[in-house]
Amino acid sequence: MKKTLFLSAFAAAFAVTGTAFAHHPLGGANPDTLLNGLISGLAHPIIGVDHLAFVIAVGLAAAFTPKRFLSPLVFIAATVAGCALLLAGVTLPLAEIVITGSVVALGAMVLSGRRFP
């Protein structure tokens, strides 16, 4: 009974989903000014649950490394590099799947409780 209820709820969730707008503050458009970019950058992780999960996981993972500030700095550098690629017109394939995979991988690392070099 529980399995049938779960599968029905899962199917219903997929049936009612619509288009996702990752850059909600700008209506789905790319930022064209510094202020728009700042607003988009600050709002994007908050309204994208997968992105917020990754930001939190980076912070938690940094707590388990000897160089606590290196992980967040690498994350920020990668974010800036990704933004530069976007502005250069480069579209990375399967970006959302890679983001989801990275959340799962980083979450598994954090949950393992081990320290990583």
PyMOL commands that set and color helices and strands:
alter all, ss='L'
color gray80, all
select helices_A, chain A and resi 2-15+24-26+34-47+49-63+70-87+95-112
alter helices_A, ss='H'
color red, helices_A
deselect
rebuild
show_as cartoon
